[in-house]
Amino acid sequence: MKEFKYVITDPEGIHARPAGELVKAAKAFTCSIQLSKDGKAGDCKKIFGLMGLGVKKGNEVVLTFDGEDEDAAYEAISRFMQENL
């Protein structure tokens, strides 16, 4: 299992457009990818799971990757987060 912590810098937080792009990126991998904030977690492959967390600018989120392609997913998703959120 790999873990990535990130503080959201997008002024609107995780809203519909970047959430949809994150789901699309996550679905390219077979491993489990979870995003958690304040003790709540959402599946990065389900847009409602992400939107339901209510992530705002300045919130710290933790992404966890678990499965056979977790290394590749970690690299791709952490890069996506830094470039888009």
C-alpha positions in Angstrom: 0.0 0.0 0.0 1.2 3.5 -0.9 0.0 6.8 0.5 0.1 10.4 -0.8 -0.8 13.5 1.2 -1.8 16.7 -0.5 -3.2 20.1 0.4 -5.8 21.3 -2.1 -4.8 24.5 -3.8 -7.6 24.9 -6.4 -9.8 27.9 -5.2 -12.9 25.8 -5.7 -11.7 22.6 -4.1 -12.6 19.3 -5.7 -15.6 20.3 -7.8 -17.3 18.5 -10.7 -14.7 19.0 -13.5 -11.6 17.9 -11.7 -13.5 15.2 -9.8 -14.6 13.8 -13.2 -11.0 13.9 -14.5 -9.7 12.3 -11.4 -12.3 9.4 -11.7 -11.3 9.0 -15.4 -7.6 8.8 -14.4 -8.2 6.4 -11.5 -10.3 4.0 -13.7 -7.1 3.4 -15.8 -5.7 1.3 -12.9 -6.9 -1.9 -11.3 -5.7 -1.1 -7.8 -8.0 0.4 -5.2 -7.6 4.2 -4.9 -9.2 6.0 -2.0 -9.3 9.7 -1.1 -9.9 10.5 2.5 -10.4 13.8 4.4 -11.2 14.2 8.1 -11.8 10.5 8.7 -14.2 10.1 5.7 -13.1 8.2 2.6 -14.3 8.1 -1.0 -13.6 5.7 -3.9 -11.6 7.7 -6.5 -13.4 5.6 -9.2 -16.8 7.0 -8.2 -17.6 10.7 -8.7 -20.3 10.8 -6.0 -17.8 9.3 -3.5 -15.4 12.2 -4.2 -18.0 15.0 -4.4 -19.6 13.8 -1.1 -16.4 14.6 0.8 -16.8 18.3 0.3 -13.1 19.0 -0.2 -12.3 22.7 -0.2 -9.2 24.8 -0.8 -6.7 24.3 2.0 -8.0 20.9 3.1 -5.4 18.1 3.4 -6.4 14.9 1.7 -4.8 11.5 1.8 -4.8 9.2 -1.2 -4.2 5.5 -0.6 -3.3 3.0 -3.4 -3.5 -0.7 -2.8 -3.2 -3.4 -5.5 -0.9 -4.8 -8.2 -0.4 -1.6 -10.1 -0.3 0.8 -7.1 3.2 2.1 -8.0 2.0 3.3 -11.5 -1.2 4.7 -10.0 0.6 6.5 -7.3 2.9 8.2 -9.9 0.0 9.2 -12.2 -2.6 10.3 -9.7 -0.1 12.2 -7.5 1.1 14.1 -10.6 -2.6 14.7 -11.6 -3.3 16.2 -8.1 -0.3 18.5 -8.2 -1.1 19.8 -11.7 -4.9 20.1 -11.3 -5.9 20.5 -7.7 
